[in-house]
Amino acid sequence: MNNYQNKIVITTGDPNGIGAEITIKALNLLNLPSKDIVLVSNSKILNCYGVLNNNYEIVELDYPHKVVPGEVSEYAGDFAFRALEKACELQPKFIVTAPTSKEAMNLAGHAYEGQTEVLEHFLAHDGQKAEMLFVSKDFRVLLLTRHCALKDVSSLITREIIIEKTERLRSFFQNKLMIKKPSFALCALNPHAGESGIIGKEEDEKILPAIEAVRKRGINITNPLPADTLFVKAVQNYIKGDKLPYDCYIACYHDQGLIPIKAIASEKTVNMTIGLDIIRTSPSHGTAFDIAGKNIANPESMIEAIKYCLY
C-alpha cells in the first residue's frame, strides 16, 4: 500500500526564496494533524526560515550548499527540481508546491517553463496534459497559453488547442467539482473581439470555428467576448459575494487572465494544475527573492493552496 496516498505532500520550493518561510507560517497557522502532512525538503533549509509547531514527516533531500536568501542559484534550482521529482515518486493524491525560480532551474539544466510542465513530465500518462487553472472561491480562470512571448500567442491558439483544453476543463468540473453542466466564457484574443476582422482575424478564422466544434460536444461556452467587459461583471460579483455569471473564464494568454483575478484576490488566489491524476495546488506568486529571509512574506496564498487539498 502507498503510505502517502492520502497525505498532502508539500515541496518548499527554491531554498533561497520565500517558499520555506510561507510553508512554515501556513502550517503553523492551520495547525493540521501531523499524520496528514509530508514535507519534501531539507531540515537545514527549514531551520533557516522558522520553526514548525508540529512534528511533520520530512522526506529529506541532500543540500550541501549555503542558503543565501535572494540569490538565484543553480544549486537551489536543482534542489527545487529534485523536490518535485521526489513528490511525484511518492504518488500522493495531493501535492502543494511552494514557488520555484524558472531561471534557477534552467541554470541547473532543467529546461522547463515552470512547475506545471515538470509535473506533467513526471505524472502524465495515456495522453494526459496538464492545464493551469487559477482559482479564488468561485472565480476560476483557465489559460489557453501559459509562459510564452506575447508575439507567439496567436500562432499557439489553434482549433485543436481550444477543443482539447475545454474538454479537459469540462472533465475537471464534472469529475472533481461535481458540476455536471459547467458554463465557460471565452475571452477574445483581440480588442473588441476583432471588430469583425478589422482589428484582427483570429476570432473569425480560428476561434469561432473551434467554438462550434466544442458546442457539438455538448460544452456550454460563449463566443469570444472582449475581455475588458467580460471580466467587469465577474469582478463586481466577486466583490459583492454574489455568484459569478460563468463557472470558468478562459483567457487567451497569461496576463489577460491573471490581472483581473489577482487585482481583486491576490493573496487568496491559488494556482491549480488539472488534467493529471493528482490534485496540485500552489500559491499564485513567485519566489519573491527581494524579501526572502526577512520574515515578512505573507502566507495567505499558501494557506489557501493547502486548504484546497482539504476539501
Stockholm file with secondary structure:
# STOCKHOLM 1.0

chainA/1-311         MNNYQNKIVITTGDPNGIGAEITIKALNLLNLPSKDIVLVSNSKILNCYGVLNNNYEIVELDYPHKVVPGEVSEYAGDFAFRALEKACELQPKFIVTAPTSKEAMNLAGHAYEGQTEVLEHFLAHDGQKAEMLFVSKDFRVLLLTRHCALKDVSSLITREIIIEKTERLRSFFQNKLMIKKPSFALCALNPHAGESGIIGKEEDEKILPAIEAVRKRGINITNPLPADTLFVKAVQNYIKGDKLPYDCYIACYHDQGLIPIKAIASEKTVNMTIGLDIIRTSPSHGTAFDIAGKNIANPESMIEAIKYCLY
#=GR chainA/1-311 SS CCTTTTSEEEECCCTTSSHHHHHHHHHHHHTCCGGGEEEEECHHHHHHHCCCSSCCEEEECCCCSCCCTTCCCHHHHHHHHHHHHHHHHHCCSEEEECCCCHHHHHHTTCCCSSHHHHHHHHHCCTTCCCEEEEEETTEEEEESSCSCCGGGHHHHCCHHHHHHHHHHHHHHHHHTSCCSSCEEEEBCSSGGGGTTTTSCSHIIIIIHHHHHHHHHTTCEECCCBCHHHHHHHHHHHHHHTCCCSSSEEEESSHHHHHHHHHHHHGGGCEEEEESSSSEEEEESSCCCGGGTTSSCCCCHHHHHHHHHTTC
#=GC SS_cons         CCTTTTSEEEECCCTTSSHHHHHHHHHHHHTCCGGGEEEEECHHHHHHHCCCSSCCEEEECCCCSCCCTTCCCHHHHHHHHHHHHHHHHHCCSEEEECCCCHHHHHHTTCCCSSHHHHHHHHHCCTTCCCEEEEEETTEEEEESSCSCCGGGHHHHCCHHHHHHHHHHHHHHHHHTSCCSSCEEEEBCSSGGGGTTTTSCSHIIIIIHHHHHHHHHTTCEECCCBCHHHHHHHHHHHHHHTCCCSSSEEEESSHHHHHHHHHHHHGGGCEEEEESSSSEEEEESSCCCGGGTTSSCCCCHHHHHHHHHTTC
//
